[in-house]
Amino acid sequence: MEKLTWIELLFKRGHGLDAFRDRFLLDCHRQRVEEDMEQEGGRREELRRAALTAIESDDPATIVQGLSFLLVAGSESDTSVVEPLTRSTNEAIQKAAKTCLFELSSNRRLTR
């Protein structure tokens, strides 16, 4: 799937790579992504699809970014895709997957 320009820019600029460092950065990341999605209808689903594609990558940084976007644009139904990544041998992926899983499962969503 070819990424749309706004999504491609998120990935190229490294958005989401530091999102899992602490709660403050995670909340800032969420707010930024929510603002980007609000600019046009249908962006949430576009980003969700791109995030699901990204977490299938062989590149750990791309997987972490995908998880950072999925926790904002995804839904509880995506937990089955994220759950296996919680056992990754890569520490960054494992932490990102656990956080993503928690966020997808919680009711603390800003919008839906």
N, C-alpha and C positions, 0 to 999 in steps of 0.2 A: 504494500500500500504506500503510495506517495504521500508524504506528510504535507499538510498545508503550510503555507509560509509562516503564519504566526506560531505554529507548533514547531516548525523547523528552527525558528529563531530561539524558542525556549530551550531546545536541546543544544544548539550551537553556543549559546551564551552561558551554558552551564547551570541554568536554573535547576534547583532541586538537589544539587550535589551536596550542599551544606545543610539541607533542610533537617537532616536527622541528627545534627550536632546537639541541639537542645530545643526545648519547647518554644522559646521565643522565636528562633529561626524557623521552626516548623509553622508557627502561626503566621509569621511574615510571609513565608512561602505560600501558604494557603490563601492569604488575603490577595497576594499578587495574582495568583492563578485564577481565583474567583473573579477578580476585576477583568482579567483578559477574557474569560469566558462570557461575561455579561455583555461584551461589546456587540455580539451578534447571536441570534438564536441558533441552536444546533452545535455550538462550540463544545459544550460539555461532552456530548457523545463523540465528537471528532477527537477530542483529547483522550477520552477513555480508550477509543480504538488504538490510537497511537501509543498510549501507555502500555496496553496489552501486547502490542507488537514489540515494544522496546524491552519488555521483561523477558522476551524469548531470545534476546541477543546473547552473543558470546562475550561481549564487553561488559565488565562489572560496572563501569561508570554509567553506561547506557541503562543497565538494569536498575541501578539506584535511582536514576532520573525517572525512569518509567514508573517505579514504585512511588516516587514523590508526586507524580502527576495523578496516578491512579487513586491515591488516598484522597485526592480532592474531587476528581471527576468520576470515580468508580462508585460502585454500590455494593451492598452486602453480598450480592450474588457473585462478585469477583473474588471472594475469599478463598474459594477452592483453587483458584489459579495462583494465589499468593502463598498459600499455606506451605507448599513444598519448598519454597524459597527460604522459609524460616530455618531449614536444616542445611543451608548452603555452607560450604567450607570457607567461603569468603565472608569475613566478619562484617564488612560494610553492607553487603547484600542481606545477610542474616538480620542485622539490626534494622535495616530499612524495611524488610519484609515483616518483621514483628510489629514495628510501629504502624505500618500500612494496615496490617491485619486488625490491629486494635482500633485504628481510626475508622476503618470500614465497618467494623462491628459495633462501634459506639453510636450513641444518638447525638453526639456533639457536633453534628453537621451544621454548618452555617446556613446552607441552602439546600434544597432538594426539589 
